[in-house]
Amino acid sequence: MKNFKKIREEALRQQVRYDDVFREGDHIMSSYTGDKGTIHRIGPNYVICISEYGDMFRAWIKDVRHINLNESINKDRKSTILKHGKAKTNQ
């Protein structure tokens, strides 16, 4: 029986070879370190990125995830704070 993790990594590498997954300029996040940035260059099994602060970092393709800057999950959220028995909503 094959290890599912190895099969997934092989499939991901093959998709990268055919430019199906990542492209230069995509916004990504390293799931290993949490660094966010934009792809500067793509290698056979790694990407070189420029972080939000202008630093360059390298990450394995298996540890990189797309992030969508336009989705509502990345926006500030409203929270309700109880003060003196009344709810106050911060915006």
MDTraj code that builds the backbone (N, CA, C; nanometers):
import mdtraj as md
import numpy as np

residues = "MET LYS ASN PHE LYS LYS ILE ARG GLU GLU ALA LEU ARG GLN GLN VAL ARG TYR ASP ASP VAL PHE ARG GLU GLY ASP HIS ILE MET SER SER TYR THR GLY ASP LYS GLY THR ILE HIS ARG ILE GLY PRO ASN TYR VAL ILE CYS ILE SER GLU TYR GLY ASP MET PHE ARG ALA TRP ILE LYS ASP VAL ARG HIS ILE ASN LEU ASN GLU SER ILE ASN LYS ASP ARG LYS SER THR ILE LEU LYS HIS GLY LYS ALA LYS THR ASN GLN".split()
xyz = np.array([
    [0.0847, -0.1181, 0.0000],
    [0.0000, 0.0000, 0.0000],
    [0.0890, 0.1242, 0.0000],
    [0.0553, 0.2202, -0.0877],
    [0.1344, 0.3429, -0.0989],
    [0.0931, 0.4441, 0.0065],
    [0.1867, 0.5271, 0.0411],
    [0.1624, 0.6330, 0.1361],
    [0.0902, 0.7469, 0.0648],
    [-0.0252, 0.7880, 0.1171],
    [-0.1054, 0.8917, 0.0531],
    [-0.0304, 1.0245, 0.0466],
    [0.0491, 1.0552, 0.1486],
    [0.1226, 1.1816, 0.1511],
    [0.2209, 1.1896, 0.0347],
    [0.2905, 1.0793, 0.0041],
    [0.3849, 1.0783, -0.1073],
    [0.3128, 1.0918, -0.2407],
    [0.1990, 1.0269, -0.2537],
    [0.1208, 1.0371, -0.3778],
    [0.0753, 1.1810, -0.3988],
    [0.0304, 1.2465, -0.2914],
    [-0.0144, 1.3853, -0.3008],
    [0.1006, 1.4763, -0.3427],
    [0.2195, 1.4566, -0.2852],
    [0.3347, 1.5394, -0.3195],
    [0.3769, 1.5185, -0.4646],
    [0.3727, 1.3943, -0.5133],
    [0.4071, 1.3671, -0.6532],
    [0.3075, 1.4343, -0.7469],
    [0.1790, 1.4278, -0.7130],
    [0.0763, 1.4907, -0.7962],
    [0.0937, 1.6422, -0.7980],
    [0.1274, 1.6995, -0.6838],
    [0.1489, 1.8431, -0.6760],
    [0.2681, 1.8859, -0.7605],
    [0.3774, 1.8090, -0.7555],
    [0.4951, 1.8406, -0.8373],
    [0.4620, 1.8347, -0.9858],
    [0.3826, 1.7351, -1.0250],
    [0.3457, 1.7218, -1.1650],
    [0.2572, 1.8387, -1.2089],
    [0.1654, 1.8812, -1.1242],
    [0.0809, 1.9961, -1.1580],
    [0.1648, 2.1223, -1.1731],
    [0.2661, 2.1380, -1.0887],
    [0.3525, 2.2561, -1.0979],
    [0.4301, 2.2549, -1.2281],
    [0.4752, 2.1377, -1.2705],
    [0.5488, 2.1281, -1.3973],
    [0.4656, 2.1782, -1.5142],
    [0.3355, 2.1535, -1.5088],
    [0.2475, 2.1947, -1.6180],
    [0.1808, 2.3297, -1.5916],
    [0.2312, 2.4057, -1.4942],
    [0.1790, 2.5393, -1.4604],
    [0.0313, 2.5378, -1.4230],
    [-0.0136, 2.4321, -1.3555],
    [-0.1534, 2.4253, -1.3145],
    [-0.1787, 2.4849, -1.1764],
    [-0.0763, 2.4992, -1.0949],
    [-0.0984, 2.5361, -0.9554],
    [-0.0548, 2.6790, -0.9255],
    [0.0733, 2.7045, -0.9273],
    [0.1262, 2.8348, -0.8879],
    [0.1846, 2.9079, -1.0082],
    [0.1708, 3.0392, -1.0069],
    [0.2292, 3.1238, -1.1097],
    [0.2982, 3.2413, -1.0416],
    [0.3919, 3.3025, -1.1106],
    [0.4588, 3.4199, -1.0553],
    [0.3564, 3.5301, -1.0334],
    [0.3647, 3.5940, -0.9186],
    [0.2702, 3.7001, -0.8840],
    [0.1552, 3.6548, -0.7966],
    [0.1374, 3.5228, -0.7766],
    [0.0315, 3.4725, -0.6891],
    [0.0636, 3.5053, -0.5436],
    [-0.0398, 3.5300, -0.4665],
    [-0.0240, 3.5552, -0.3233],
    [-0.0337, 3.4218, -0.2509],
    [0.0659, 3.3937, -0.1677],
    [0.0718, 3.2642, -0.0998],
    [0.1046, 3.2839, 0.0476],
    [0.0878, 3.1739, 0.1220],
    [0.1283, 3.1697, 0.2615],
    [0.1972, 3.0369, 0.2863],
    [0.3074, 3.0407, 0.3563],
    [0.3779, 2.9186, 0.3934],
    [0.3061, 2.8577, 0.5129],
    [0.2563, 2.7361, 0.4985],
    [0.1866, 2.6724, 0.6093],
    [0.2831, 2.6265, 0.7170],
    [0.4113, 2.6206, 0.6857],
    [0.5130, 2.5786, 0.7827],
    [0.5538, 2.6939, 0.8738],
    [0.5751, 2.8131, 0.8165],
    [0.6212, 2.9279, 0.8957],
    [0.5151, 3.0353, 0.9135],
    [0.4131, 3.0376, 0.8282],
    [0.3100, 3.1405, 0.8361],
    [0.3443, 3.2673, 0.7615],
    [0.4591, 3.2703, 0.6921],
    [0.4983, 3.3887, 0.6152],
    [0.4061, 3.4057, 0.4954],
    [0.3669, 3.5299, 0.4686],
    [0.2826, 3.5610, 0.3526],
    [0.3639, 3.6415, 0.2546],
    [0.3365, 3.6218, 0.1253],
    [0.4092, 3.6977, 0.0251],
    [0.3599, 3.6703, -0.1151],
    [0.4367, 3.7205, -0.2113],
    [0.4064, 3.7057, -0.3532],
    [0.5164, 3.6225, -0.4176],
    [0.4773, 3.5307, -0.5051],
    [0.5750, 3.4432, -0.5707],
    [0.6597, 3.5251, -0.6678],
    [0.7913, 3.5129, -0.6524],
    [0.8868, 3.5813, -0.7403],
    [0.9402, 3.4852, -0.8457],
    [0.9685, 3.3609, -0.8057],
    [1.0224, 3.2600, -0.8970],
    [0.9769, 3.1226, -0.8518],
    [0.9553, 3.0334, -0.9484],
    [0.9121, 2.8974, -0.9185],
    [1.0199, 2.8003, -0.9642],
    [1.0629, 2.7149, -0.8725],
    [1.1598, 2.6109, -0.9037],
    [1.0894, 2.4772, -0.9214],
    [1.1654, 2.3688, -0.9372],
    [1.1038, 2.2381, -0.9583],
    [1.0249, 2.1879, -0.8373],
    [1.0675, 2.2216, -0.7157],
    [0.9936, 2.1772, -0.5980],
    [0.9914, 2.2842, -0.4887],
    [1.0169, 2.4094, -0.5248],
    [1.0168, 2.5186, -0.4284],
    [0.9724, 2.6471, -0.4970],
    [0.9409, 2.7474, -0.4175],
    [0.9101, 2.8803, -0.4689],
    [0.9934, 2.9817, -0.3916],
    [1.0343, 3.0872, -0.4598],
    [1.1011, 3.1989, -0.3950],
    [1.0003, 3.3124, -0.3923],
    [0.9792, 3.3676, -0.2727],
    [0.8751, 3.4674, -0.2529],
    [0.9316, 3.5940, -0.1928],
    [0.8601, 3.7029, -0.2145],
    [0.8902, 3.8295, -0.1496],
    [0.7791, 3.8536, -0.0486],
    [0.8172, 3.8666, 0.0788],
    [0.7184, 3.8790, 0.1853],
    [0.6533, 4.0169, 0.1824],
    [0.5538, 4.0342, 0.2695],
    [0.4837, 4.1622, 0.2799],
    [0.5774, 4.2744, 0.3196],
    [0.6884, 4.2402, 0.3875],
    [0.7822, 4.3395, 0.4380],
    [0.9027, 4.3593, 0.3459],
    [0.9049, 4.2924, 0.2311],
    [1.0128, 4.3084, 0.1354],
    [1.1253, 4.2073, 0.1490],
    [1.1160, 4.1152, 0.2439],
    [1.2177, 4.0117, 0.2606],
    [1.1901, 3.8959, 0.1664],
    [1.2965, 3.8297, 0.1204],
    [1.2797, 3.7119, 0.0351],
    [1.2882, 3.5869, 0.1208],
    [1.2032, 3.4890, 0.0882],
    [1.2110, 3.3601, 0.1554],
    [1.1802, 3.2498, 0.0559],
    [1.2299, 3.1315, 0.0871],
    [1.2092, 3.0147, 0.0023],
    [1.1223, 2.9159, 0.0783],
    [1.0291, 2.8536, 0.0084],
    [0.9406, 2.7562, 0.0712],
    [0.9211, 2.6382, -0.0232],
    [0.9071, 2.5202, 0.0346],
    [0.8758, 2.4016, -0.0457],
    [0.7346, 2.4137, -0.0995],
    [0.7130, 2.3619, -0.2178],
    [0.5806, 2.3701, -0.2801],
    [0.4758, 2.2978, -0.1959],
    [0.5150, 2.1895, -0.1311],
    [0.4187, 2.1145, -0.0499],
    [0.3745, 2.1929, 0.0735],
    [0.4514, 2.2959, 0.1136],
    [0.4188, 2.3751, 0.2316],
    [0.3539, 2.5085, 0.1988],
    [0.3201, 2.5329, 0.0720],
    [0.2670, 2.6624, 0.0291],
    [0.1185, 2.6490, -0.0015],
    [0.0418, 2.7505, 0.0394],
    [-0.1021, 2.7542, 0.0131],
    [-0.1384, 2.8890, -0.0474],
    [-0.2358, 2.8879, -0.1392],
    [-0.2867, 3.0127, -0.1965],
    [-0.3630, 3.0903, -0.0893],
    [-0.3554, 3.2220, -0.0959],
    [-0.4427, 3.3058, -0.0141],
    [-0.5128, 3.4028, -0.1072],
    [-0.6370, 3.4321, -0.0757],
    [-0.7161, 3.5237, -0.1557],
    [-0.7319, 3.6529, -0.0782],
    [-0.6763, 3.7595, -0.1272],
    [-0.6801, 3.8867, -0.0568],
    [-0.8162, 3.9537, -0.0637],
    [-0.9037, 3.9099, -0.1533],
    [-1.0330, 3.9745, -0.1706],
    [-1.1452, 3.9076, -0.0919],
    [-1.1199, 3.7936, -0.0329],
    [-1.2241, 3.7215, 0.0395],
    [-1.2537, 3.7882, 0.1730],
    [-1.3736, 3.7676, 0.2212],
    [-1.4144, 3.8303, 0.3464],
    [-1.3433, 3.7693, 0.4668],
    [-1.2868, 3.6515, 0.4539],
    [-1.2198, 3.5886, 0.5671],
    [-1.0944, 3.6661, 0.6068],
    [-1.0373, 3.7426, 0.5165],
    [-0.9174, 3.8191, 0.5465],
    [-0.9472, 3.9602, 0.5947],
    [-1.0734, 3.9993, 0.5992],
    [-1.1104, 4.1339, 0.6423],
    [-1.1267, 4.1369, 0.7943],
    [-1.1226, 4.2575, 0.8504],
    [-1.1478, 4.2725, 0.9930],
    [-1.2908, 4.2313, 1.0232],
    [-1.3087, 4.1674, 1.1363],
    [-1.4414, 4.1192, 1.1728],
    [-1.5032, 4.2082, 1.2799],
    [-1.6344, 4.2127, 1.2794],
    [-1.7058, 4.2852, 1.3828],
    [-1.7109, 4.1977, 1.5072],
    [-1.6993, 4.2578, 1.6219],
    [-1.7087, 4.1823, 1.7461],
    [-1.8059, 4.2518, 1.8399],
    [-1.8680, 4.1738, 1.9242],
    [-1.9619, 4.2270, 2.0204],
    [-1.8978, 4.2181, 2.1581],
    [-1.8971, 4.3285, 2.2286],
    [-1.8394, 4.3333, 2.3624],
    [-1.9499, 4.3721, 2.4598],
    [-1.9615, 4.2943, 2.5662],
    [-2.0621, 4.3253, 2.6673],
    [-2.0030, 4.4224, 2.7694],
    [-2.0691, 4.5345, 2.7885],
    [-2.0280, 4.6325, 2.8888],
    [-2.1505, 4.6750, 2.9685],
    [-2.1449, 4.6540, 3.0967],
    [-2.2512, 4.6934, 3.1881],
    [-2.3864, 4.6360, 3.1461],
    [-2.3860, 4.5103, 3.1012],
    [-2.5109, 4.4443, 3.0666],
    [-2.5654, 4.4805, 2.9301],
    [-2.5002, 4.5700, 2.8571],
    [-2.5456, 4.6085, 2.7230],
    [-2.4409, 4.5684, 2.6208],
    [-2.4863, 4.5292, 2.5056],
    [-2.3947, 4.4886, 2.3986],
    [-2.3491, 4.6107, 2.3214],
    [-2.2188, 4.6198, 2.2992],
    [-2.1626, 4.7278, 2.2193],
    [-2.0898, 4.6638, 2.1018],
    [-2.1200, 4.7078, 1.9809],
    [-2.0616, 4.6491, 1.8626],
    [-1.9475, 4.7371, 1.8123],
    [-1.8294, 4.6781, 1.7970],
    [-1.7151, 4.7504, 1.7407],
    [-1.7132, 4.7331, 1.5910],
    [-1.6782, 4.8368, 1.5181],
    [-1.6711, 4.8257, 1.3720],
    [-1.5401, 4.8706, 1.3212],
])
top = md.Topology()
chain = top.add_chain()
for i, resn in enumerate(residues, 1):
    res = top.add_residue(resn, chain, resSeq=i)
    for name in ("N", "CA", "C"):
        top.add_atom(name, md.element.get_by_symbol(name[0]), res)
traj = md.Trajectory(xyz[None], top)
